[in-house]
Amino acid sequence: MGIKIKEFNNRKFEVLEHSEKPGFKKAFHIVLGVAVAYFIYIFSHMH
């Protein structure tokens, strides 16, 4: 991590720079999909 200078509309801004960790986005989508499937299963079996 560090600070990077970016230019937007002829103005300079300091922004935090980071590198995306590989796999976290994919893991998040998998967990979210499993959770949604679980809730659909639970609520479809309620009487």
For each residue, the residues with C-beta under 8 A, 3 or more apart:
1: 16 17 18
2: 16 17
3: 14 15 16 17
4: 14 15 16 17
5: 12 13 14 15
6: 12 13 15
7: 10 11 12 13
8: 11 13
9:
10: 7
11: 7 8
12: 5 6 7
13: 5 6 7 8
14: 3 4 5
15: 3 4 5 6
16: 1 2 3 4
17: 1 2 3 4
18: 1
19:
20: 24 25
21: 24
22:
23: 26 27
24: 20 21 27 28
25: 20 28 29
26: 23 29 30
27: 23 24 30 31
28: 24 25 31 32
29: 25 26 32 33
30: 26 27 33 34
31: 27 28 34 35
32: 28 29 35 36
33: 29 30 36 37
34: 30 31 37 38
35: 31 32 38 39
36: 32 33 39 40
37: 33 34 40 41
38: 34 35 41 42
39: 35 36 42 43
40: 36 37 43 44
41: 37 38 44 45
42: 38 39 45 46
43: 39 40 46
44: 40 41
45: 41 42
46: 42 43
47:
